[in-house]
């Protein structure tokens, strides 16, 4: 930095200081203003009113600022030879903003304020050099402030980056924790399902076995109840019992029409008997007419046999349904297998999932097209969770009215599964976000997304080296497509 003083160029503020010292020497008062100060000496305190001008001729001085919350001195700047100490207080007349302390032994020009006024009035060159020195120091302070501000901005930027990284790391940690909690819940659920399936399966199997034994003894007991030993009673009863097991349950209007006709054909029969006969097959009613025409005592016996047949069929159907549900639970959770990965037919898992979610999808029109596809090496329980999440999402969207289209297929490399609902579809603005952890649109009024459900589904599919995507087909609704490789893949 250069300052033009008359015809002379001065290179820096040190030169200005030397010129100022030389002028003061010429006044003969240099001994009055020249001071040497020892190391670690405090020149003035923060908040002092400065009555002297301090010009550093040799050495180093540090300025300190107290921190407001703990009153600890914090170093602000380090000044070297040629510096004007306390320049802000001198130029403004305000209290000092900082404290000044020597770092080493220093030499100063210390001029009282009243002497400054006298010297500058008696020696105009001193005033000019003093102004140049103040300007040089202010410019240097300004330069230092700019450098400091740039460093501060850089530090703030780095802190912001680190804070964003910490936020992301914390978010990732939360997501990982949520996944671990979810997996732990699934593991616990699998154990509970296995125990439940075992406990339910045993009595159900006993019920199904007992119906066969009970059926064999029922005919003999029924004949004895009517005090008959004729073999034709037993054969006739068996015939009505067998057809009772095959009988359906006609709708209300059909039963009403049949009842009116049967009341005329069987005038002695009770209303409860007429209603039971209205549920019989046509050939059974004709046989009943022939048998009861010869002996009216046979009517209650044969009707009871028919009703027992229906009851036995209901018991057997209910038991088989419970047994099927238990098997679906075992297959769904794979609680009875140690190795999660195995060669599977993907259609079995889809059927099991539809069975277990039947209470949610019973309101919908179902279209199921599951042709034969190649076996794949996969974690069946994990994939069942994928189908469950997608189907439950669809039921959340559609409520109690809609349709569900489930189909599968394959090409040379992949087996694919497509699940489409008839809901409102997915907003194009968020269709690429629905697989992100904790993403949900439920708060916007659309029950789409389960927070972690689709994120976990995506993770499971990617563990199989597959991919999952969502789209809005032309026919409406939303469709999820899962593609899984046919060849055996390494476990992820």
LUMFINU-69670 format. One line per 2 residues: number of its first residue (from 1); for each residue x, y, z of C-alpha. Coordinates in Angstrom, 2 decimals. Layout:
residues N
NUM) X Y Z; ...
END
This chain:
residues 492
1) 0.00 0.00 0.00; 1.39 3.45 -0.92
3) 0.63 6.88 0.47; 1.62 10.05 -1.38
5) 3.16 12.59 1.01; 4.34 15.61 -0.96
7) 6.77 14.30 -3.55; 7.62 11.20 -1.51
9) 5.97 7.77 -1.70; 5.85 5.86 1.58
11) 5.59 2.09 1.25; 3.55 1.29 4.40
13) 2.37 2.53 7.74; 5.77 1.76 9.37
15) 7.32 4.42 7.17; 4.62 6.86 8.25
17) 5.38 6.04 11.89; 9.09 6.63 11.33
19) 8.38 9.99 9.73; 6.07 10.91 12.61
21) 8.71 9.90 15.17; 11.33 11.95 13.35
23) 9.15 15.04 13.44; 8.52 14.62 17.16
25) 12.28 14.21 17.69; 12.74 17.54 15.95
27) 10.46 19.17 18.55; 12.88 18.06 21.27
29) 10.07 16.37 23.25; 10.74 12.77 22.26
31) 11.81 11.74 25.77; 8.45 12.89 27.10
33) 6.44 10.64 24.80; 8.68 7.61 24.27
35) 7.90 4.63 26.53; 9.10 1.05 26.78
37) 6.58 -1.46 28.21; 7.39 -4.92 29.52
39) 5.91 -8.18 28.20; 2.34 -9.13 29.21
41) 1.46 -5.63 30.40; -2.10 -4.39 30.03
43) -2.09 -0.98 28.37; -5.80 -0.24 28.83
45) -9.03 -2.11 29.68; -12.16 -2.61 27.67
47) -14.56 0.21 28.54; -11.80 2.70 29.49
49) -11.89 6.26 28.24; -8.57 6.79 26.45
51) -6.70 9.98 27.33; -3.59 9.09 25.35
53) -2.63 8.26 21.78; -0.68 4.95 21.55
55) 1.55 4.44 18.50; 3.45 1.13 18.47
57) 7.05 1.67 17.35; 8.38 -1.81 18.04
59) 6.93 -5.11 19.32; 3.53 -6.86 19.23
61) 0.23 -6.05 21.00; -2.94 -8.17 21.20
63) -6.42 -6.74 21.52; -8.96 -8.74 23.59
65) -12.78 -8.69 23.81; -14.75 -10.09 26.72
67) -17.34 -12.78 25.92; -20.73 -11.61 27.20
69) -21.74 -14.92 28.83; -18.61 -15.71 30.84
71) -16.53 -12.47 30.91; -13.48 -14.31 29.55
73) -11.03 -12.27 27.41; -11.06 -13.53 23.84
75) -8.21 -12.48 21.45; -9.50 -10.37 18.58
77) -6.47 -9.14 16.61; -2.70 -8.92 16.84
79) -1.02 -5.58 16.02; 2.58 -5.05 14.94
81) 4.95 -2.08 14.51; 3.36 1.00 12.99
83) -0.07 0.31 14.49; -2.29 2.93 16.08
85) -3.55 1.38 19.34; -7.07 2.39 20.40
87) -7.84 3.98 17.05; -11.65 3.64 17.30
89) -11.81 5.21 20.75; -9.48 8.01 19.62
91) -11.40 8.88 16.45; -14.91 8.54 17.99
93) -14.29 9.70 21.56; -16.17 6.66 22.87
95) -15.05 4.10 25.42; -12.56 1.49 24.28
97) -14.15 -1.58 22.66; -11.22 -3.82 23.57
99) -8.40 -4.37 26.03; -4.75 -4.08 24.88
101) -1.89 -6.24 26.22; 1.73 -6.56 25.14
103) 2.85 -9.90 23.76; 6.53 -8.97 24.16
105) 8.52 -5.94 25.26; 7.21 -3.00 23.24
107) 8.19 0.58 22.46; 5.42 3.20 22.19
109) 4.84 6.83 21.45; 2.27 7.73 24.10
111) 0.96 11.25 23.55; -1.72 12.79 25.82
113) -4.72 14.11 23.92; -4.10 17.72 24.97
115) -0.52 17.45 23.62; -1.83 16.03 20.35
117) -3.89 19.15 19.79; -0.90 21.40 20.60
119) 1.59 19.48 18.47; -0.69 19.34 15.44
121) -1.38 23.08 15.66; 2.31 23.97 16.08
123) 3.61 21.43 13.52; 1.21 20.95 10.57
125) 3.32 18.06 9.18; 2.64 16.06 12.38
127) -1.12 16.47 11.78; -0.71 15.31 8.18
129) 1.37 12.25 9.10; -0.99 11.44 11.97
131) -3.93 11.50 9.55; -2.01 9.26 7.14
133) -1.25 6.86 9.99; -4.90 6.74 11.06
135) -5.97 6.12 7.45; -3.36 3.38 6.99
137) -4.47 1.65 10.18; -8.15 1.93 9.33
139) -7.50 0.48 5.88; -5.50 -2.35 7.41
141) -8.26 -3.04 9.94; -10.79 -3.00 7.09
143) -8.67 -5.47 5.12; -8.35 -7.71 8.18
145) -12.12 -7.54 8.73; -12.75 -8.63 5.15
147) -10.33 -11.55 5.53; -11.91 -12.44 8.86
149) -15.42 -12.24 7.36; -14.37 -14.53 4.52
151) -12.95 -17.01 6.99; -16.10 -16.74 9.08
153) -18.31 -17.31 6.03; -16.20 -20.33 5.07
155) -16.44 -21.69 8.61; -20.19 -21.12 8.70
157) -20.55 -22.85 5.34; -18.55 -25.84 6.57
159) -20.58 -25.94 9.78; -23.79 -25.88 7.75
161) -22.54 -28.76 5.60; -21.55 -30.70 8.69
163) -24.92 -29.95 10.29; -26.72 -31.20 7.17
165) -24.57 -34.33 7.21; -25.41 -34.84 10.88
167) -29.10 -34.38 10.13; -28.89 -36.93 7.34
169) -26.91 -39.32 9.55; -29.48 -38.89 12.32
171) -32.33 -39.48 9.89; -30.59 -42.58 8.50
173) -30.05 -43.79 12.05; -33.74 -43.29 12.88
175) -34.76 -45.17 9.73; -32.36 -48.00 10.53
177) -33.73 -48.16 14.06; -37.30 -48.23 12.73
179) -36.38 -51.05 10.36; -34.75 -53.01 13.18
181) -37.81 -52.51 15.38; -40.04 -53.57 12.48
183) -37.95 -56.67 11.78; -37.97 -57.55 15.47
185) -41.74 -57.23 15.52; -41.99 -59.45 12.46
187) -39.73 -62.04 14.09; -41.86 -61.97 17.24
189) -45.03 -62.14 15.15; -43.64 -65.16 13.31
191) -43.07 -66.96 16.59; -46.56 -66.07 17.80
193) -48.07 -67.21 14.51; -46.23 -70.52 14.73
195) -47.50 -71.09 18.27; -51.02 -70.03 17.36
197) -51.07 -72.23 14.26; -49.88 -75.22 16.26
199) -52.48 -74.72 19.01; -55.34 -74.20 16.55
201) -54.33 -76.97 14.16; -54.53 -79.76 16.74
203) -58.16 -79.23 17.85; -59.21 -78.52 14.26
205) -57.75 -81.80 13.06; -59.50 -83.54 15.95
207) -62.84 -82.02 14.92; -62.44 -83.16 11.31
209) -61.47 -86.70 12.36; -64.31 -86.87 14.86
211) -66.97 -86.05 12.26; -66.15 -89.22 10.32
213) -66.43 -91.39 13.45; -69.59 -89.62 14.59
215) -71.18 -90.09 11.19; -70.63 -93.86 11.33
217) -72.40 -94.15 14.70; -75.19 -91.70 14.01
219) -77.27 -94.01 11.79; -77.44 -96.73 14.42
221) -78.42 -94.30 17.15; -81.12 -92.71 15.00
223) -82.72 -96.05 14.13; -82.74 -97.10 17.76
225) -84.28 -93.78 18.72; -87.24 -94.64 16.53
227) -87.25 -98.24 17.83; -86.61 -99.65 14.37
229) -84.13 -102.32 13.31; -85.05 -102.56 9.62
231) -82.05 -102.30 7.31; -84.10 -100.26 4.82
233) -84.46 -97.49 7.43; -80.70 -97.35 7.76
235) -80.12 -97.30 4.00; -82.81 -94.68 3.46
237) -81.44 -92.59 6.30; -77.95 -92.86 4.83
239) -79.28 -91.68 1.47; -80.91 -88.59 2.98
241) -77.81 -87.96 5.12; -75.51 -88.11 2.07
243) -77.68 -85.74 0.03; -77.94 -83.42 3.03
245) -74.15 -83.08 2.90; -74.41 -82.04 -0.74
247) -77.36 -79.67 -0.36; -76.91 -75.97 -0.87
249) -78.91 -73.17 0.65; -81.37 -71.60 -1.81
251) -82.15 -67.90 -1.65; -85.13 -66.62 0.32
253) -87.53 -66.25 -2.61; -86.92 -69.84 -3.77
255) -87.55 -71.19 -0.26; -90.77 -69.16 -0.03
257) -92.12 -70.53 -3.35; -91.17 -74.10 -2.51
259) -92.76 -73.83 0.95; -96.15 -72.84 -0.49
261) -96.11 -75.86 -2.78; -94.91 -78.26 -0.05
263) -97.62 -77.13 2.40; -100.18 -78.53 -0.02
265) -98.27 -81.74 -0.65; -97.52 -82.36 3.07
267) -100.53 -80.89 4.92; -99.63 -82.66 8.19
269) -96.05 -81.38 8.31; -94.95 -78.63 10.68
271) -93.69 -75.27 9.42; -90.13 -76.03 10.54
273) -90.29 -79.33 8.59; -91.68 -77.56 5.51
275) -88.84 -75.04 5.63; -86.27 -77.84 5.86
277) -87.86 -79.73 2.98; -87.72 -76.51 0.90
279) -83.92 -76.78 1.05; -83.88 -80.33 -0.37
281) -82.97 -81.30 -3.91; -85.94 -82.07 -6.17
283) -85.16 -85.80 -6.41; -85.03 -86.03 -2.61
285) -88.48 -84.47 -2.24; -89.92 -86.96 -4.74
287) -88.36 -89.86 -2.79; -89.72 -88.37 0.45
289) -93.23 -88.39 -1.00; -92.97 -92.08 -1.85
291) -91.52 -93.15 1.50; -93.87 -91.14 3.70
293) -96.92 -92.20 1.70; -96.44 -95.73 3.05
295) -95.44 -94.68 6.59; -95.74 -91.13 8.02
297) -93.38 -92.09 10.87; -90.49 -91.93 8.49
299) -90.87 -88.17 7.82; -89.20 -86.83 11.03
301) -86.50 -89.51 10.82; -85.61 -88.73 7.20
303) -85.75 -84.98 7.76; -83.43 -85.34 10.74
305) -81.04 -87.40 8.64; -81.03 -84.70 5.96
307) -80.47 -81.95 8.54; -77.66 -83.95 10.18
309) -76.02 -84.26 6.78; -76.11 -80.49 6.35
311) -74.74 -79.95 9.85; -71.92 -82.44 9.33
313) -71.00 -80.76 6.07; -70.94 -77.36 7.79
315) -68.70 -78.72 10.54; -66.37 -80.32 8.03
317) -66.26 -77.19 5.82; -65.58 -74.95 8.82
319) -62.83 -77.27 10.04; -61.23 -77.45 6.61
321) -61.39 -73.64 6.33; -59.68 -73.25 9.71
323) -57.08 -75.80 8.67; -56.53 -73.89 5.42
325) -56.10 -70.61 7.32; -53.59 -72.25 9.64
327) -51.64 -73.57 6.68; -51.69 -70.12 5.09
329) -50.35 -68.61 8.31; -47.50 -71.13 8.40
331) -46.72 -70.57 4.74; -47.01 -66.79 5.07
333) -44.64 -66.48 8.01; -42.43 -69.46 7.09
335) -42.16 -69.97 10.83; -41.45 -73.65 10.35
337) -38.32 -73.17 8.21; -34.87 -72.11 9.35
339) -33.40 -70.99 6.00; -35.43 -68.09 4.68
341) -34.27 -68.55 1.08; -35.61 -71.49 -0.92
343) -37.01 -72.34 -4.33; -40.65 -71.23 -4.30
345) -43.66 -70.89 -6.55; -44.49 -67.23 -6.18
347) -48.19 -67.90 -6.76; -48.50 -69.80 -3.47
349) -47.44 -66.73 -1.48; -49.89 -64.55 -3.40
351) -52.74 -66.99 -2.68; -51.79 -67.12 1.00
353) -51.73 -63.32 1.18; -55.14 -63.04 -0.48
355) -56.49 -65.61 1.96; -55.12 -63.78 5.00
357) -56.31 -60.37 3.78; -59.73 -61.70 2.76
359) -61.45 -59.68 5.48; -60.13 -56.47 3.87
361) -60.70 -57.39 0.21; -64.07 -59.14 0.53
363) -65.79 -55.94 -0.64; -63.97 -55.82 -3.99
365) -64.38 -57.37 -7.39; -61.33 -59.61 -7.70
367) -59.65 -60.47 -10.97; -56.93 -63.06 -10.45
369) -54.79 -64.34 -13.32; -51.90 -66.43 -12.02
371) -50.62 -68.75 -14.77; -47.72 -71.09 -14.19
373) -44.38 -69.29 -13.85; -40.80 -70.52 -13.19
375) -39.71 -71.17 -9.62; -37.48 -68.52 -8.05
377) -34.95 -68.65 -5.20; -36.37 -66.22 -2.65
379) -37.41 -65.37 0.89; -41.09 -66.31 0.78
381) -42.02 -64.55 4.03; -40.34 -61.33 2.89
383) -42.16 -61.35 -0.45; -45.44 -62.11 1.32
385) -44.86 -58.92 3.27; -44.48 -57.04 -0.04
387) -47.80 -58.38 -1.39; -49.47 -57.57 1.95
389) -48.23 -53.97 2.01; -49.38 -53.32 -1.56
391) -52.81 -54.93 -1.06; -53.44 -53.18 2.26
393) -52.42 -49.87 0.67; -54.96 -50.52 -2.08
395) -57.70 -51.31 0.46; -56.88 -48.09 2.34
397) -57.32 -46.15 -0.89; -60.54 -47.81 -2.08
399) -62.39 -48.16 1.22; -65.27 -50.62 0.87
401) -65.84 -50.36 -2.86; -63.60 -51.05 -5.83
403) -61.77 -53.74 -7.76; -58.42 -55.46 -7.39
405) -56.51 -56.97 -10.30; -53.74 -59.43 -9.38
407) -51.74 -61.21 -12.06; -48.30 -62.61 -12.73
409) -46.15 -63.67 -15.65; -42.57 -64.16 -16.78
411) -40.07 -63.46 -19.51; -36.63 -64.89 -20.20
413) -35.04 -63.22 -17.16; -37.73 -62.29 -14.63
415) -40.94 -63.32 -12.95; -43.25 -60.33 -12.53
417) -46.28 -59.61 -10.37; -48.77 -56.82 -11.10
419) -51.29 -55.55 -8.53; -53.71 -52.84 -9.69
421) -56.47 -51.12 -7.73; -59.34 -48.94 -8.96
423) -58.55 -46.07 -6.59; -57.78 -42.44 -7.51
425) -54.22 -43.21 -8.59; -51.02 -41.55 -7.39
427) -50.25 -37.87 -7.86; -47.48 -37.59 -10.46
429) -45.66 -35.11 -8.20; -45.16 -37.76 -5.51
431) -45.08 -41.00 -7.50; -41.27 -41.06 -7.26
433) -41.32 -40.38 -3.50; -43.71 -43.05 -2.21
435) -40.88 -45.57 -1.68; -38.94 -43.13 0.54
437) -38.85 -43.96 4.28; -41.54 -42.25 6.40
439) -43.28 -40.86 3.31; -47.06 -40.76 3.64
441) -49.91 -38.74 2.15; -52.51 -39.73 4.76
443) -52.42 -36.22 6.26; -53.49 -34.81 2.87
445) -56.70 -36.81 2.95; -55.57 -39.71 0.73
447) -54.78 -42.89 2.60; -51.86 -43.84 0.39
449) -48.58 -44.96 1.92; -47.85 -46.59 5.22
451) -44.76 -44.61 6.15; -42.30 -47.51 6.21
453) -44.45 -50.10 4.38; -43.46 -49.31 0.81
455) -39.91 -48.42 1.82; -39.47 -51.85 3.42
457) -41.12 -53.47 0.39; -38.58 -51.79 -1.89
459) -35.74 -52.92 0.35; -37.00 -56.54 0.35
461) -37.34 -56.56 -3.45; -33.86 -55.07 -3.91
463) -32.44 -57.75 -1.59; -33.68 -60.21 -4.21
465) -31.89 -58.17 -6.95; -35.30 -57.20 -8.27
467) -37.10 -53.91 -8.70; -40.47 -52.42 -7.82
469) -42.21 -49.47 -9.43; -45.57 -47.71 -9.37
471) -47.53 -46.25 -12.24; -50.92 -44.81 -13.16
473) -52.31 -47.00 -15.96; -54.65 -45.63 -18.63
475) -57.56 -47.70 -17.29; -57.32 -45.82 -13.98
477) -56.20 -46.55 -10.43; -52.65 -47.36 -9.43
479) -50.52 -50.35 -10.39; -47.48 -51.77 -8.63
481) -45.16 -54.01 -10.63; -42.54 -56.23 -8.98
483) -39.88 -57.96 -11.08; -37.74 -60.75 -9.60
485) -34.89 -62.61 -11.32; -35.45 -66.26 -12.22
487) -31.83 -67.37 -11.79; -30.54 -68.06 -8.29
489) -29.02 -64.93 -6.78; -26.57 -64.50 -3.91
491) -28.24 -63.49 -0.66; -27.91 -59.79 -0.03
END
